[in-house]
Amino acid sequence: MSLEASRSATGTTGVERTSVNEHRTLAKEVVLLKTVADTIAGHSPEQALDHLDHALTLLERVASHARAEHERRFRRAYRDCRPVAAEFDRVEADRLTQRLGARRAGLAGGDAGTALEEIRRLLYELHALTRLHFADELVDAANGGSSTEADAQLSLFAMR
C-alpha cells in the first residue's frame, strides 16, 4: 500500500502513527518523575543519584520527542497558536531539566539539604508539564482518530 493510500485509509502518516505510539509509551512513563519526587528524600544520596539519573534519562527522551514533534508541527503550519504553546512548553521543559541536572550535580557534590527540596519541586513541575503535553497530544489524536481509543488513553491521566 502506498503512503497516500495508507494516509487515506487511516487519516495519518507512518510518522504520525509513530509519534502517537511514542506518546503512549512516554505518557505511561512520566509517572516516574512523580515517583522519584515522592520518594527521593527517603533515599541515601547514592540511591537518590541513581533515581535522578533514571528521571534525567526519561527527560532526555521526552525532550528529543518534543523537538521532533515541534519540527513536525511547524511544518504543518497550524492555523491556531498551538506551535507557540508547544515551543513555550519545550523551552520550559528544557529549562527545568537543566536546573534539575545542576541540582543533581550539587547532590553528587554532597549538598543534600536544600537540593532535595528543589529537586522534588523540579520533578513535580516536569511531571505536570509532560502530563499536560501528552494529554494535549492525545486530544489531537482523538480529533483524527477514534474517540473510544482517545478516551481510553485520556483515562490514564485521570488515574495518576
C-alpha positions, 0 to 999 in steps of 0.5 A: 500500500502506498503512503497516500493510500495508507494516509487515506485509509487511516487519516495519518502518516507512518510518522504520525502513527509513530509519534502517537505510539511514542506518546503512549509509551512516554505518557505511561512513563512520566509517572516516574518523575512523580515517583522519584519526587515522592520518594527521593528524600527517603533515599541515601544520596547514592540511591537518590543519584541513581533515581535522578539519573533514571528521571534525567534519562526519561527527560532526555527522551521526552525532550528529543520527542518534543523537538521532533514533534515541534519540527513536525508541527511547524511544518504543518503550519497550524492555523491556531497558536498551538506551535507557540504553546508547544515551543513555550512548553519545550523551552520550559521543559528544557529549562527545568531539566537543566536546573534539575541536572545542576541540582543533581550535580550539587547532590553528587557534590554532597549538598543534600539539604536544600537540593532535595527540596528543589529537586522534588519541586523540579520533578513535580513541575516536569511531571505536570508539564509532560502530563499536560503535553501528552494529554494535549497530544492525545486530544489531537489524536482523538480529533483524527482518530477514534474517540473510544481509543482517545478516551481510553488513553485520556483515562490514564491521566485521570488515574495518576 
